[in-house]
């Protein structure tokens, strides 16, 4: 099996397993504990929101491929095609020039790094999916700053409830991207590296 196929299947299987377990728990817990609200679990989208559910699966697969964007590969072709389309949308349709420039700047970073550099780091696995937590905050920022109370004066937010809701709305996508990313690092022997793998890497770097 090619590494490309292994990674997209790994991301899909890992997130599917999580989604099924999380969905069963979401539906079962309120049955046994009637004091628990039906929407108690924020790690997956609402059961009836099919677009968000499909989006989470797509994100999990894409992030299962993402770390190999630092080398000429099918993953690189897919991601740079996606980034190109996003840039066109930002410039032509949304007139978001700053966002387009930042996206282009970020797109250059993997090419400038060595293979299995920062894109294969555990800290990147934790931090990079955070973009899905920042997007809801950024898109609502203008509305929040018009609130005009003490919190908005100091922090640019209307109140902490708005911040919490924004973070929770992005949490399912963060979880999906984190799981996809983790599946890639696991299949590459990085996430849970055995002593044998560590010795092999040490010999390869000598």
C-alpha positions in Angstrom: 0.0 0.0 0.0 1.4 3.4 -0.9 2.0 5.9 1.8 -0.6 8.3 0.3 -3.3 5.7 0.4 -2.2 4.5 3.8 -2.5 8.0 5.2 -5.8 9.0 3.8 -7.3 5.6 4.9 -5.7 6.1 8.3 -7.2 9.5 8.8 -10.6 8.2 7.7 -10.6 5.1 9.9 -9.3 7.0 12.9 -11.9 9.7 12.7 -14.7 7.3 11.8 -13.9 5.3 14.9 -13.9 8.4 17.1 -17.1 9.7 15.5 -19.0 6.5 16.0 -17.9 6.2 19.7 -18.6 9.8 20.4 -22.0 9.7 18.6 -23.1 6.6 20.6 -22.0 8.3 23.8 -23.8 11.5 22.8 -27.1 9.7 22.3 -26.7 7.2 25.2 -25.7 9.5 28.1 -28.9 11.6 28.2 -30.9 8.4 28.2 -29.2 7.1 31.4 -28.8 10.5 33.0 -31.8 12.6 32.1 -30.2 15.6 33.7 -27.7 15.8 30.9 -28.7 17.9 28.0 -28.9 16.3 24.5 -26.2 18.6 23.1 -23.7 17.9 25.9 -20.9 16.7 23.6 -19.2 19.5 21.6 -16.6 17.3 20.0 -18.8 16.3 17.0 -21.3 18.4 15.0 -25.1 18.1 15.8 -26.5 14.8 14.5 -28.7 16.4 11.9 -26.1 18.8 10.6 -24.9 16.6 7.7 -22.8 19.3 6.0 -20.7 19.8 9.1 -20.4 16.1 9.6 -19.2 15.6 6.1 -16.9 18.6 6.5 -15.3 17.0 9.6 -14.6 13.8 7.7 -13.1 15.7 4.8 -10.9 17.7 7.2 -9.8 14.5 9.0 -8.7 13.0 5.7 -7.0 16.1 4.5 -5.1 16.5 7.8 -4.1 12.9 7.6 -2.3 13.9 4.4 -1.1 17.3 5.4 2.3 16.6 7.0 3.7 15.3 3.6 3.1 18.7 2.0 6.8 19.4 2.7 7.9 17.0 -0.1 6.8 16.5 -3.7 3.9 14.1 -3.4 0.2 13.6 -4.1 -0.5 15.3 -0.8 1.4 18.4 -1.9 -0.5 18.6 -5.2 -3.9 18.3 -3.4 -3.1 20.9 -0.8 -1.6 23.5 -3.1 -4.6 23.0 -5.4 -6.9 23.7 -2.5 -4.9 26.7 -1.4 -5.0 28.1 -4.9 -8.8 27.8 -5.0 -9.0 29.4 -1.6 -6.8 32.3 -2.7 -8.9 32.9 -5.8 -12.1 33.0 -3.7 -10.5 35.4 -1.1 -9.3 37.8 -3.8 -11.9 37.6 -6.5 -15.1 37.0 -4.6 -14.5 38.2 -1.0 -11.9 40.9 -1.6 -10.0 39.7 1.4 -6.5 40.7 0.4 -4.8 40.6 3.7 -6.2 37.1 4.4 -5.1 36.0 0.9 -1.6 37.3 1.5 -1.3 35.5 4.9 -2.5 32.3 3.3 0.1 32.6 0.6 2.8 33.3 3.1 1.8 30.3 5.1 1.7 28.1 2.0 5.4 28.8 1.4 6.5 27.6 4.8 6.4 23.8 4.2 8.4 24.2 1.0 11.2 25.9 2.9 11.5 23.2 5.5 13.1 19.8 5.4 11.1 16.7 5.0 9.7 15.5 8.3 10.6 18.8 9.8 8.0 21.0 11.6 5.1 19.5 9.6 5.8 16.2 11.4 6.3 17.7 14.9 3.9 16.8 17.7 3.5 20.5 18.7 2.3 21.3 15.2 -0.2 18.5 15.5 -1.6 20.4 18.5 -1.3 24.0 17.3 -2.1 23.9 13.6 -5.7 22.6 14.0 -6.2 25.6 16.2 -7.0 27.6 13.1 -10.5 26.1 13.3 -10.9 27.7 16.7 -9.6 31.0 15.5 -11.8 31.3 12.4 -15.1 31.6 14.3 -13.5 34.2 16.6 -12.2 36.2 13.6 -15.4 36.1 11.6 -17.4 37.4 14.6 -14.8 40.0 15.7 -16.5 43.0 14.1 -19.8 42.2 15.7 -18.2 41.7 19.1 -16.3 44.9 19.1 -19.5 46.8 18.6 -20.8 45.5 21.9 -19.5 48.5 23.9 -19.2 47.0 27.4 -16.3 46.5 29.8 -15.2 43.2 28.3 -15.2 44.5 24.7 -13.3 47.6 25.8 -10.4 45.5 27.1 -10.5 42.4 25.0 -12.4 43.2 21.8 -15.1 40.8 22.8 -18.8 41.4 23.7 -18.7 38.9 26.6 -17.1 35.6 27.5 -20.3 33.6 26.5 -19.8 34.7 22.9 -16.1 33.6 23.0 -17.2 30.2 24.5 -19.8 29.7 21.8 -17.4 30.6 19.1 -14.8 28.2 20.4 -17.3 25.4 20.7 -18.5 26.0 17.1 -15.0 25.3 15.9 -14.2 22.5 18.3 -15.6 19.6 16.1 -13.3 20.7 13.2 -10.3 21.1 15.6 -10.9 17.5 16.9 -11.3 16.1 13.3 -8.1 17.8 12.1 -6.2 16.8 15.3 -7.2 13.1 14.8 -6.3 13.1 11.1 -2.9 14.7 11.9 -2.3 12.2 14.8 -3.1 9.3 12.5 -0.4 10.5 10.1 2.3 10.8 12.8 1.3 7.5 14.2 1.6 5.7 10.8 5.0 7.4 10.3 6.2 6.0 13.7 6.5 9.5 15.2 3.6 9.8 17.6 4.3 6.8 19.7 7.9 6.1 18.8 9.4 2.8 19.9 13.0 2.4 21.0 13.6 0.4 17.8 12.3 3.3 15.7 14.4 5.8 17.7 17.5 3.7 17.1 16.8 3.4 13.4 16.3 7.2 13.1 19.6 7.8 15.0 21.5 5.5 12.6 19.9 7.2 9.6 21.0 10.6 10.8 24.6 9.5 11.4 
